[in-house]
Amino acid sequence: MIYNGKIIGSAHHDTSFPHHADTYEGGEDKVAGYYKSPWHVCKDCVNLHNAIGEKNDGYATVIKK
């Protein structure tokens, strides 16, 4: 979730051709990395109760001002 209450969903990293998501955590980290002070990034702050696997940890990062 970002500062204005909007949600960025399914940010992910793709493999080379043929493209498919190989990690969601990498995409989540990249989006969060765009936000610096005065933003507050709470990595893996919300448990979404999603299935945990090798591509994701089931938690969401929250970005606030």
Beta strands, then each sheet from edge to edge (+ up, - down):
strand 1: 13-14
strand 2: 21-23
strand 3: 40-47
strand 4: 59-64
sheet 1: 1+ 2-
sheet 2: 3+ 4-
end
